[in-house]
């Protein structure tokens, strides 16, 4: 094979390698997003259970046992994951919904 024949072959190999690498990079970005969400949920759970004044009862300002989207603003981590954690999308986050969400994120 002469040098003249190899140049297009090398270019073709470079293009094919680049195209095949794109899906792998996209999948890696999705995995990083999932890991970030899991960390946010874990941070919110830690804040909600720690002794720094961010218990479920302290965030539940109206005392109805569930946390509304407005109430979730008192806890930055909870506010970020509220929509994902509210399984029935009724605008209220119950302790069971939050526990289920946190357990899924831990996997």
Jmol script that loads the backbone (N, CA, C; Angstrom):
load data "model"
ATOM      1  N   UNK A   1       0.855  -1.163   0.000  1.00  0.00           N
ATOM      2  CA  UNK A   1       0.000   0.000   0.000  1.00  0.00           C
ATOM      3  C   UNK A   1       0.902   1.227   0.000  1.00  0.00           C
ATOM      4  N   UNK A   2       0.629   2.165  -0.852  1.00  0.00           N
ATOM      5  CA  UNK A   2       1.478   3.340  -0.955  1.00  0.00           C
ATOM      6  C   UNK A   2       0.985   4.426  -0.019  1.00  0.00           C
ATOM      7  N   UNK A   3       1.810   5.421   0.172  1.00  0.00           N
ATOM      8  CA  UNK A   3       1.464   6.545   1.027  1.00  0.00           C
ATOM      9  C   UNK A   3       0.215   7.249   0.494  1.00  0.00           C
ATOM     10  N   UNK A   4       0.097   7.292  -0.794  1.00  0.00           N
ATOM     11  CA  UNK A   4      -1.050   7.946  -1.426  1.00  0.00           C
ATOM     12  C   UNK A   4      -2.352   7.226  -1.062  1.00  0.00           C
ATOM     13  N   UNK A   5      -2.334   5.919  -0.908  1.00  0.00           N
ATOM     14  CA  UNK A   5      -3.527   5.158  -0.548  1.00  0.00           C
ATOM     15  C   UNK A   5      -3.809   5.209   0.955  1.00  0.00           C
ATOM     16  N   UNK A   6      -2.777   5.399   1.751  1.00  0.00           N
ATOM     17  CA  UNK A   6      -2.951   5.368   3.205  1.00  0.00           C
ATOM     18  C   UNK A   6      -3.589   6.633   3.754  1.00  0.00           C
ATOM     19  N   UNK A   7      -3.335   7.773   3.166  1.00  0.00           N
ATOM     20  CA  UNK A   7      -3.837   9.039   3.684  1.00  0.00           C
ATOM     21  C   UNK A   7      -5.369   9.035   3.788  1.00  0.00           C
ATOM     22  N   UNK A   8      -6.115   8.664   2.745  1.00  0.00           N
ATOM     23  CA  UNK A   8      -7.567   8.626   2.905  1.00  0.00           C
ATOM     24  C   UNK A   8      -8.011   7.581   3.926  1.00  0.00           C
ATOM     25  N   UNK A   9      -7.279   6.502   4.026  1.00  0.00           N
ATOM     26  CA  UNK A   9      -7.606   5.464   5.002  1.00  0.00           C
ATOM     27  C   UNK A   9      -7.451   5.996   6.429  1.00  0.00           C
ATOM     28  N   UNK A  10      -6.368   6.725   6.697  1.00  0.00           N
ATOM     29  CA  UNK A  10      -6.174   7.319   8.018  1.00  0.00           C
ATOM     30  C   UNK A  10      -7.266   8.336   8.324  1.00  0.00           C
ATOM     31  N   UNK A  11      -7.642   9.134   7.351  1.00  0.00           N
ATOM     32  CA  UNK A  11      -8.703  10.129   7.548  1.00  0.00           C
ATOM     33  C   UNK A  11     -10.027   9.440   7.835  1.00  0.00           C
ATOM     34  N   UNK A  12     -10.311   8.377   7.104  1.00  0.00           N
ATOM     35  CA  UNK A  12     -11.546   7.626   7.329  1.00  0.00           C
ATOM     36  C   UNK A  12     -11.563   7.029   8.733  1.00  0.00           C
ATOM     37  N   UNK A  13     -10.452   6.488   9.180  1.00  0.00           N
ATOM     38  CA  UNK A  13     -10.365   5.904  10.523  1.00  0.00           C
ATOM     39  C   UNK A  13     -10.587   6.972  11.595  1.00  0.00           C
ATOM     40  N   UNK A  14     -10.046   8.171  11.385  1.00  0.00           N
ATOM     41  CA  UNK A  14     -10.210   9.259  12.349  1.00  0.00           C
ATOM     42  C   UNK A  14     -11.675   9.682  12.431  1.00  0.00           C
ATOM     43  N   UNK A  15     -12.342   9.785  11.296  1.00  0.00           N
ATOM     44  CA  UNK A  15     -13.759  10.165  11.275  1.00  0.00           C
ATOM     45  C   UNK A  15     -14.616   9.097  11.941  1.00  0.00           C
ATOM     46  N   UNK A  16     -14.391   7.855  11.625  1.00  0.00           N
ATOM     47  CA  UNK A  16     -15.161   6.753  12.223  1.00  0.00           C
ATOM     48  C   UNK A  16     -14.941   6.717  13.739  1.00  0.00           C
ATOM     49  N   UNK A  17     -13.712   6.887  14.176  1.00  0.00           N
ATOM     50  CA  UNK A  17     -13.420   6.902  15.606  1.00  0.00           C
ATOM     51  C   UNK A  17     -14.131   8.045  16.320  1.00  0.00           C
ATOM     52  N   UNK A  18     -14.173   9.216  15.697  1.00  0.00           N
ATOM     53  CA  UNK A  18     -14.853  10.371  16.288  1.00  0.00           C
ATOM     54  C   UNK A  18     -16.351  10.143  16.398  1.00  0.00           C
ATOM     55  N   UNK A  19     -16.942   9.595  15.354  1.00  0.00           N
ATOM     56  CA  UNK A  19     -18.380   9.343  15.350  1.00  0.00           C
ATOM     57  C   UNK A  19     -18.755   8.306  16.406  1.00  0.00           C
ATOM     58  N   UNK A  20     -17.953   7.280  16.550  1.00  0.00           N
ATOM     59  CA  UNK A  20     -18.243   6.244  17.539  1.00  0.00           C
ATOM     60  C   UNK A  20     -18.041   6.737  18.969  1.00  0.00           C
ATOM     61  N   UNK A  21     -17.210   7.747  19.169  1.00  0.00           N
ATOM     62  CA  UNK A  21     -16.953   8.265  20.518  1.00  0.00           C
ATOM     63  C   UNK A  21     -18.093   9.144  21.015  1.00  0.00           C
ATOM     64  N   UNK A  22     -18.864   9.758  20.127  1.00  0.00           N
ATOM     65  CA  UNK A  22     -19.938  10.667  20.537  1.00  0.00           C
ATOM     66  C   UNK A  22     -20.995  10.009  21.422  1.00  0.00           C
ATOM     67  N   UNK A  23     -21.553   8.839  21.070  1.00  0.00           N
ATOM     68  CA  UNK A  23     -22.549   8.233  21.965  1.00  0.00           C
ATOM     69  C   UNK A  23     -21.980   7.902  23.340  1.00  0.00           C
ATOM     70  N   UNK A  24     -20.728   7.530  23.397  1.00  0.00           N
ATOM     71  CA  UNK A  24     -20.116   7.206  24.685  1.00  0.00           C
ATOM     72  C   UNK A  24     -20.022   8.450  25.561  1.00  0.00           C
ATOM     73  N   UNK A  25     -19.688   9.590  24.957  1.00  0.00           N
ATOM     74  CA  UNK A  25     -19.605  10.829  25.727  1.00  0.00           C
ATOM     75  C   UNK A  25     -20.993  11.277  26.187  1.00  0.00           C
ATOM     76  N   UNK A  26     -22.019  11.095  25.354  1.00  0.00           N
ATOM     77  CA  UNK A  26     -23.376  11.464  25.735  1.00  0.00           C
ATOM     78  C   UNK A  26     -23.858  10.614  26.896  1.00  0.00           C
ATOM     79  N   UNK A  27     -23.562   9.327  26.868  1.00  0.00           N
ATOM     80  CA  UNK A  27     -23.965   8.438  27.953  1.00  0.00           C
ATOM     81  C   UNK A  27     -23.248   8.828  29.242  1.00  0.00           C
ATOM     82  N   UNK A  28     -22.003   9.216  29.141  1.00  0.00           N
ATOM     83  CA  UNK A  28     -21.242   9.630  30.315  1.00  0.00           C
ATOM     84  C   UNK A  28     -21.854  10.883  30.934  1.00  0.00           C
ATOM     85  N   UNK A  29     -22.307  11.820  30.110  1.00  0.00           N
ATOM     86  CA  UNK A  29     -22.940  13.035  30.617  1.00  0.00           C
ATOM     87  C   UNK A  29     -24.245  12.705  31.348  1.00  0.00           C
ATOM     88  N   UNK A  30     -25.017  11.759  30.820  1.00  0.00           N
ATOM     89  CA  UNK A  30     -26.259  11.356  31.480  1.00  0.00           C
ATOM     90  C   UNK A  30     -25.967  10.704  32.823  1.00  0.00           C
ATOM     91  N   UNK A  31     -24.924   9.917  32.889  1.00  0.00           N
ATOM     92  CA  UNK A  31     -24.554   9.274  34.148  1.00  0.00           C
ATOM     93  C   UNK A  31     -24.119  10.317  35.173  1.00  0.00           C
ATOM     94  N   UNK A  32     -23.413  11.345  34.715  1.00  0.00           N
ATOM     95  CA  UNK A  32     -22.994  12.409  35.622  1.00  0.00           C
ATOM     96  C   UNK A  32     -24.209  13.165  36.154  1.00  0.00           C
ATOM     97  N   UNK A  33     -25.220  13.419  35.299  1.00  0.00           N
ATOM     98  CA  UNK A  33     -26.433  14.093  35.747  1.00  0.00           C
ATOM     99  C   UNK A  33     -27.165  13.250  36.782  1.00  0.00           C
ATOM    100  N   UNK A  34     -27.248  11.958  36.560  1.00  0.00           N
ATOM    101  CA  UNK A  34     -27.916  11.071  37.511  1.00  0.00           C
ATOM    102  C   UNK A  34     -27.166  11.065  38.840  1.00  0.00           C
ATOM    103  N   UNK A  35     -25.849  11.072  38.776  1.00  0.00           N
ATOM    104  CA  UNK A  35     -25.052  11.097  40.002  1.00  0.00           C
ATOM    105  C   UNK A  35     -25.249  12.414  40.751  1.00  0.00           C
ATOM    106  N   UNK A  36     -25.361  13.516  40.015  1.00  0.00           N
ATOM    107  CA  UNK A  36     -25.597  14.819  40.640  1.00  0.00           C
ATOM    108  C   UNK A  36     -26.947  14.847  41.327  1.00  0.00           C
ATOM    109  N   UNK A  37     -27.974  14.320  40.661  1.00  0.00           N
ATOM    110  CA  UNK A  37     -29.306  14.265  41.283  1.00  0.00           C
ATOM    111  C   UNK A  37     -29.297  13.401  42.536  1.00  0.00           C
ATOM    112  N   UNK A  38     -28.608  12.289  42.470  1.00  0.00           N
ATOM    113  CA  UNK A  38     -28.527  11.405  43.637  1.00  0.00           C
ATOM    114  C   UNK A  38     -27.835  12.118  44.797  1.00  0.00           C
ATOM    115  N   UNK A  39     -26.792  12.862  44.480  1.00  0.00           N
ATOM    116  CA  UNK A  39     -26.081  13.597  45.527  1.00  0.00           C
ATOM    117  C   UNK A  39     -26.972  14.684  46.119  1.00  0.00           C
ATOM    118  N   UNK A  40     -27.756  15.375  45.282  1.00  0.00           N
ATOM    119  CA  UNK A  40     -28.666  16.399  45.778  1.00  0.00           C
ATOM    120  C   UNK A  40     -29.718  15.788  46.698  1.00  0.00           C
ATOM    121  N   UNK A  41     -30.244  14.642  46.318  1.00  0.00           N
ATOM    122  CA  UNK A  41     -31.237  13.964  47.158  1.00  0.00           C
ATOM    123  C   UNK A  41     -30.617  13.531  48.477  1.00  0.00           C
ATOM    124  N   UNK A  42     -29.402  13.030  48.406  1.00  0.00           N
ATOM    125  CA  UNK A  42     -28.726  12.602  49.628  1.00  0.00           C
ATOM    126  C   UNK A  42     -28.437  13.807  50.521  1.00  0.00           C
ATOM    127  N   UNK A  43     -28.024  14.926  49.924  1.00  0.00           N
ATOM    128  CA  UNK A  43     -27.771  16.138  50.703  1.00  0.00           C
ATOM    129  C   UNK A  43     -29.051  16.629  51.372  1.00  0.00           C
ATOM    130  N   UNK A  44     -30.159  16.593  50.628  1.00  0.00           N
ATOM    131  CA  UNK A  44     -31.436  17.018  51.192  1.00  0.00           C
ATOM    132  C   UNK A  44     -31.849  16.101  52.327  1.00  0.00           C
ATOM    133  N   UNK A  45     -31.633  14.798  52.161  1.00  0.00           N
ATOM    134  CA  UNK A  45     -31.980  13.846  53.214  1.00  0.00           C
ATOM    135  C   UNK A  45     -31.122  14.076  54.452  1.00  0.00           C
ATOM    136  N   UNK A  46     -29.855  14.361  54.243  1.00  0.00           N
ATOM    137  CA  UNK A  46     -28.957  14.619  55.363  1.00  0.00           C
ATOM    138  C   UNK A  46     -29.378  15.885  56.095  1.00  0.00           C
ATOM    139  N   UNK A  47     -29.694  16.938  55.334  1.00  0.00           N
ATOM    140  CA  UNK A  47     -30.131  18.185  55.953  1.00  0.00           C
ATOM    141  C   UNK A  47     -31.438  17.988  56.705  1.00  0.00           C
ATOM    142  N   UNK A  48     -32.356  17.220  56.123  1.00  0.00           N
ATOM    143  CA  UNK A  48     -33.661  17.011  56.744  1.00  0.00           C
ATOM    144  C   UNK A  48     -33.545  16.181  58.017  1.00  0.00           C
ATOM    145  N   UNK A  49     -32.540  15.324  58.097  1.00  0.00           N
ATOM    146  CA  UNK A  49     -32.423  14.465  59.270  1.00  0.00           C
ATOM    147  C   UNK A  49     -31.376  14.940  60.266  1.00  0.00           C
ATOM    148  N   UNK A  50     -30.602  15.953  59.927  1.00  0.00           N
ATOM    149  CA  UNK A  50     -29.551  16.407  60.834  1.00  0.00           C
ATOM    150  C   UNK A  50     -30.113  17.378  61.862  1.00  0.00           C
ATOM    151  N   UNK A  51     -29.306  17.715  62.829  1.00  0.00           N
ATOM    152  CA  UNK A  51     -29.745  18.580  63.906  1.00  0.00           C
ATOM    153  C   UNK A  51     -29.562  20.053  63.614  1.00  0.00           C
ATOM    154  N   UNK A  52     -29.497  20.480  62.354  1.00  0.00           N
ATOM    155  CA  UNK A  52     -29.264  21.883  62.035  1.00  0.00           C
ATOM    156  C   UNK A  52     -30.558  22.672  61.854  1.00  0.00           C
ATOM    157  N   UNK A  53     -31.673  22.172  62.386  1.00  0.00           N
ATOM    158  CA  UNK A  53     -32.934  22.888  62.289  1.00  0.00           C
ATOM    159  C   UNK A  53     -33.707  22.599  61.020  1.00  0.00           C
ATOM    160  N   UNK A  54     -33.244  21.710  60.184  1.00  0.00           N
ATOM    161  CA  UNK A  54     -33.917  21.407  58.923  1.00  0.00           C
ATOM    162  C   UNK A  54     -34.593  20.042  59.000  1.00  0.00           C
ATOM    163  N   UNK A  55     -35.408  19.830  59.986  1.00  0.00           N
ATOM    164  CA  UNK A  55     -36.167  18.586  60.070  1.00  0.00           C
ATOM    165  C   UNK A  55     -37.407  18.709  59.185  1.00  0.00           C
ATOM    166  N   UNK A  56     -38.081  17.600  58.977  1.00  0.00           N
ATOM    167  CA  UNK A  56     -39.310  17.608  58.175  1.00  0.00           C
ATOM    168  C   UNK A  56     -40.315  18.584  58.784  1.00  0.00           C
ATOM    169  N   UNK A  57     -40.448  18.545  60.093  1.00  0.00           N
ATOM    170  CA  UNK A  57     -41.407  19.412  60.782  1.00  0.00           C
ATOM    171  C   UNK A  57     -41.049  20.888  60.646  1.00  0.00           C
ATOM    172  N   UNK A  58     -39.761  21.205  60.640  1.00  0.00           N
ATOM    173  CA  UNK A  58     -39.381  22.612  60.521  1.00  0.00           C
ATOM    174  C   UNK A  58     -39.611  23.151  59.106  1.00  0.00           C
ATOM    175  N   UNK A  59     -39.541  22.295  58.105  1.00  0.00           N
ATOM    176  CA  UNK A  59     -39.799  22.725  56.725  1.00  0.00           C
ATOM    177  C   UNK A  59     -41.308  22.771  56.467  1.00  0.00           C
ATOM    178  N   UNK A  60     -42.061  21.894  57.117  1.00  0.00           N
ATOM    179  CA  UNK A  60     -43.529  21.840  56.973  1.00  0.00           C
ATOM    180  C   UNK A  60     -44.147  22.965  57.813  1.00  0.00           C
ATOM    181  N   UNK A  61     -44.156  24.186  57.265  1.00  0.00           N
ATOM    182  CA  UNK A  61     -44.577  25.367  58.010  1.00  0.00           C
ATOM    183  C   UNK A  61     -46.042  25.318  58.458  1.00  0.00           C
ATOM    184  N   UNK A  62     -46.926  24.750  57.630  1.00  0.00           N
ATOM    185  CA  UNK A  62     -48.344  24.727  58.012  1.00  0.00           C
ATOM    186  C   UNK A  62     -48.721  23.499  58.835  1.00  0.00           C
ATOM    187  N   UNK A  63     -47.785  22.587  59.045  1.00  0.00           N
ATOM    188  CA  UNK A  63     -47.998  21.444  59.915  1.00  0.00           C
ATOM    189  C   UNK A  63     -48.982  20.408  59.411  1.00  0.00           C
ATOM    190  N   UNK A  64     -49.195  20.342  58.087  1.00  0.00           N
ATOM    191  CA  UNK A  64     -50.159  19.369  57.557  1.00  0.00           C
ATOM    192  C   UNK A  64     -49.543  18.002  57.270  1.00  0.00           C
ATOM    193  N   UNK A  65     -48.263  17.832  57.554  1.00  0.00           N
ATOM    194  CA  UNK A  65     -47.614  16.543  57.358  1.00  0.00           C
ATOM    195  C   UNK A  65     -46.961  16.373  56.005  1.00  0.00           C
ATOM    196  N   UNK A  66     -47.232  17.281  55.085  1.00  0.00           N
ATOM    197  CA  UNK A  66     -46.590  17.230  53.775  1.00  0.00           C
ATOM    198  C   UNK A  66     -45.977  18.595  53.480  1.00  0.00           C
ATOM    199  N   UNK A  67     -45.060  18.612  52.534  1.00  0.00           N
ATOM    200  CA  UNK A  67     -44.352  19.848  52.204  1.00  0.00           C
ATOM    201  C   UNK A  67     -44.791  20.314  50.819  1.00  0.00           C
ATOM    202  N   UNK A  68     -45.251  21.556  50.760  1.00  0.00           N
ATOM    203  CA  UNK A  68     -45.641  22.136  49.470  1.00  0.00           C
ATOM    204  C   UNK A  68     -44.388  22.646  48.758  1.00  0.00           C
ATOM    205  N   UNK A  69     -44.542  22.990  47.495  1.00  0.00           N
ATOM    206  CA  UNK A  69     -43.405  23.503  46.736  1.00  0.00           C
ATOM    207  C   UNK A  69     -42.901  24.798  47.368  1.00  0.00           C
ATOM    208  N   UNK A  70     -43.798  25.632  47.829  1.00  0.00           N
ATOM    209  CA  UNK A  70     -43.396  26.887  48.473  1.00  0.00           C
ATOM    210  C   UNK A  70     -42.630  26.612  49.761  1.00  0.00           C
ATOM    211  N   UNK A  71     -43.088  25.654  50.545  1.00  0.00           N
ATOM    212  CA  UNK A  71     -42.399  25.309  51.786  1.00  0.00           C
ATOM    213  C   UNK A  71     -41.017  24.715  51.516  1.00  0.00           C
ATOM    214  N   UNK A  72     -40.873  24.016  50.397  1.00  0.00           N
ATOM    215  CA  UNK A  72     -39.588  23.369  50.094  1.00  0.00           C
ATOM    216  C   UNK A  72     -38.475  24.384  49.859  1.00  0.00           C
ATOM    217  N   UNK A  73     -38.829  25.635  49.585  1.00  0.00           N
ATOM    218  CA  UNK A  73     -37.818  26.660  49.335  1.00  0.00           C
ATOM    219  C   UNK A  73     -36.960  26.927  50.571  1.00  0.00           C
ATOM    220  N   UNK A  74     -37.419  26.508  51.747  1.00  0.00           N
ATOM    221  CA  UNK A  74     -36.642  26.676  52.979  1.00  0.00           C
ATOM    222  C   UNK A  74     -35.419  25.760  53.005  1.00  0.00           C
ATOM    223  N   UNK A  75     -35.402  24.738  52.151  1.00  0.00           N
ATOM    224  CA  UNK A  75     -34.290  23.788  52.086  1.00  0.00           C
ATOM    225  C   UNK A  75     -33.842  23.703  50.626  1.00  0.00           C
ATOM    226  N   UNK A  76     -32.668  24.257  50.337  1.00  0.00           N
ATOM    227  CA  UNK A  76     -32.199  24.355  48.948  1.00  0.00           C
ATOM    228  C   UNK A  76     -32.134  23.000  48.251  1.00  0.00           C
ATOM    229  N   UNK A  77     -31.643  21.978  48.935  1.00  0.00           N
ATOM    230  CA  UNK A  77     -31.539  20.653  48.325  1.00  0.00           C
ATOM    231  C   UNK A  77     -32.904  20.075  48.010  1.00  0.00           C
ATOM    232  N   UNK A  78     -33.850  20.252  48.912  1.00  0.00           N
ATOM    233  CA  UNK A  78     -35.208  19.749  48.701  1.00  0.00           C
ATOM    234  C   UNK A  78     -35.898  20.506  47.575  1.00  0.00           C
ATOM    235  N   UNK A  79     -35.689  21.802  47.504  1.00  0.00           N
ATOM    236  CA  UNK A  79     -36.307  22.608  46.446  1.00  0.00           C
ATOM    237  C   UNK A  79     -35.840  22.152  45.066  1.00  0.00           C
ATOM    238  N   UNK A  80     -34.564  21.741  44.966  1.00  0.00           N
ATOM    239  CA  UNK A  80     -34.013  21.320  43.675  1.00  0.00           C
ATOM    240  C   UNK A  80     -34.607  20.007  43.193  1.00  0.00           C
ATOM    241  N   UNK A  81     -34.961  19.122  44.104  1.00  0.00           N
ATOM    242  CA  UNK A  81     -35.448  17.796  43.699  1.00  0.00           C
ATOM    243  C   UNK A  81     -36.955  17.636  43.896  1.00  0.00           C
ATOM    244  N   UNK A  82     -37.642  18.711  44.309  1.00  0.00           N
ATOM    245  CA  UNK A  82     -39.058  18.618  44.661  1.00  0.00           C
ATOM    246  C   UNK A  82     -39.896  18.004  43.544  1.00  0.00           C
ATOM    247  N   UNK A  83     -39.767  18.526  42.324  1.00  0.00           N
ATOM    248  CA  UNK A  83     -40.600  18.045  41.216  1.00  0.00           C
ATOM    249  C   UNK A  83     -40.358  16.565  40.913  1.00  0.00           C
ATOM    250  N   UNK A  84     -39.124  16.120  41.003  1.00  0.00           N
ATOM    251  CA  UNK A  84     -38.818  14.708  40.761  1.00  0.00           C
ATOM    252  C   UNK A  84     -39.339  13.831  41.893  1.00  0.00           C
ATOM    253  N   UNK A  85     -39.276  14.333  43.112  1.00  0.00           N
ATOM    254  CA  UNK A  85     -39.685  13.540  44.270  1.00  0.00           C
ATOM    255  C   UNK A  85     -41.198  13.463  44.439  1.00  0.00           C
ATOM    256  N   UNK A  86     -41.932  14.471  43.955  1.00  0.00           N
ATOM    257  CA  UNK A  86     -43.395  14.497  44.075  1.00  0.00           C
ATOM    258  C   UNK A  86     -43.987  13.510  43.074  1.00  0.00           C
ATOM    259  N   UNK A  87     -44.114  12.264  43.492  1.00  0.00           N
ATOM    260  CA  UNK A  87     -44.489  11.169  42.587  1.00  0.00           C
ATOM    261  C   UNK A  87     -45.864  11.354  41.958  1.00  0.00           C
ATOM    262  N   UNK A  88     -46.849  11.808  42.720  1.00  0.00           N
ATOM    263  CA  UNK A  88     -48.197  11.947  42.166  1.00  0.00           C
ATOM    264  C   UNK A  88     -48.453  13.338  41.584  1.00  0.00           C
ATOM    265  N   UNK A  89     -47.444  14.193  41.608  1.00  0.00           N
ATOM    266  CA  UNK A  89     -47.499  15.526  40.989  1.00  0.00           C
ATOM    267  C   UNK A  89     -48.678  16.358  41.492  1.00  0.00           C
ATOM    268  N   UNK A  90     -48.978  16.236  42.794  1.00  0.00           N
ATOM    269  CA  UNK A  90     -50.082  17.013  43.359  1.00  0.00           C
ATOM    270  C   UNK A  90     -49.602  18.295  44.030  1.00  0.00           C
ATOM    271  N   UNK A  91     -48.316  18.587  43.953  1.00  0.00           N
ATOM    272  CA  UNK A  91     -47.774  19.801  44.548  1.00  0.00           C
ATOM    273  C   UNK A  91     -47.474  19.663  46.029  1.00  0.00           C
ATOM    274  N   UNK A  92     -47.651  18.467  46.571  1.00  0.00           N
ATOM    275  CA  UNK A  92     -47.355  18.184  47.977  1.00  0.00           C
ATOM    276  C   UNK A  92     -46.416  16.989  48.040  1.00  0.00           C
ATOM    277  N   UNK A  93     -45.387  17.111  48.835  1.00  0.00           N
ATOM    278  CA  UNK A  93     -44.421  16.032  49.014  1.00  0.00           C
ATOM    279  C   UNK A  93     -44.655  15.393  50.371  1.00  0.00           C
ATOM    280  N   UNK A  94     -45.041  14.126  50.344  1.00  0.00           N
ATOM    281  CA  UNK A  94     -45.272  13.401  51.596  1.00  0.00           C
ATOM    282  C   UNK A  94     -43.984  12.723  52.029  1.00  0.00           C
ATOM    283  N   UNK A  95     -43.873  12.365  53.293  1.00  0.00           N
ATOM    284  CA  UNK A  95     -42.662  11.658  53.735  1.00  0.00           C
ATOM    285  C   UNK A  95     -42.431  10.356  52.963  1.00  0.00           C
ATOM    286  N   UNK A  96     -43.512   9.635  52.640  1.00  0.00           N
ATOM    287  CA  UNK A  96     -43.359   8.386  51.885  1.00  0.00           C
ATOM    288  C   UNK A  96     -42.825   8.648  50.475  1.00  0.00           C
ATOM    289  N   UNK A  97     -43.329   9.695  49.813  1.00  0.00           N
ATOM    290  CA  UNK A  97     -42.840  10.029  48.470  1.00  0.00           C
ATOM    291  C   UNK A  97     -41.355  10.368  48.528  1.00  0.00           C
ATOM    292  N   UNK A  98     -40.988  11.133  49.543  1.00  0.00           N
ATOM    293  CA  UNK A  98     -39.580  11.521  49.646  1.00  0.00           C
ATOM    294  C   UNK A  98     -38.689  10.325  49.944  1.00  0.00           C
ATOM    295  N   UNK A  99     -39.120   9.449  50.836  1.00  0.00           N
ATOM    296  CA  UNK A  99     -38.324   8.242  51.151  1.00  0.00           C
ATOM    297  C   UNK A  99     -38.147   7.376  49.907  1.00  0.00           C
ATOM    298  N   UNK A 100     -39.232   7.220  49.129  1.00  0.00           N
ATOM    299  CA  UNK A 100     -39.156   6.431  47.897  1.00  0.00           C
ATOM    300  C   UNK A 100     -38.184   7.049  46.918  1.00  0.00           C
ATOM    301  N   UNK A 101     -38.270   8.373  46.747  1.00  0.00           N
ATOM    302  CA  UNK A 101     -37.374   9.074  45.832  1.00  0.00           C
ATOM    303  C   UNK A 101     -35.908   8.924  46.282  1.00  0.00           C
ATOM    304  N   UNK A 102     -35.676   9.139  47.562  1.00  0.00           N
ATOM    305  CA  UNK A 102     -34.300   9.045  48.078  1.00  0.00           C
ATOM    306  C   UNK A 102     -33.749   7.629  47.910  1.00  0.00           C
ATOM    307  N   UNK A 103     -34.587   6.620  48.130  1.00  0.00           N
ATOM    308  CA  UNK A 103     -34.135   5.237  47.961  1.00  0.00           C
ATOM    309  C   UNK A 103     -33.768   4.942  46.509  1.00  0.00           C
ATOM    310  N   UNK A 104     -34.560   5.455  45.569  1.00  0.00           N
ATOM    311  CA  UNK A 104     -34.244   5.259  44.141  1.00  0.00           C
ATOM    312  C   UNK A 104     -32.939   5.918  43.771  1.00  0.00           C
ATOM    313  N   UNK A 105     -32.677   7.096  44.328  1.00  0.00           N
ATOM    314  CA  UNK A 105     -31.467   7.835  43.993  1.00  0.00           C
ATOM    315  C   UNK A 105     -30.220   7.198  44.597  1.00  0.00           C
ATOM    316  N   UNK A 106     -30.384   6.448  45.658  1.00  0.00           N
ATOM    317  CA  UNK A 106     -29.257   5.800  46.310  1.00  0.00           C
ATOM    318  C   UNK A 106     -28.739   4.606  45.533  1.00  0.00           C
ATOM    319  N   UNK A 107     -29.573   4.022  44.659  1.00  0.00           N
ATOM    320  CA  UNK A 107     -29.190   2.829  43.901  1.00  0.00           C
ATOM    321  C   UNK A 107     -28.162   3.122  42.862  1.00  0.00           C
TER     322      UNK A 107
END
end "model"
wireframe off; spacefill off
backbone 0.3
color backbone group
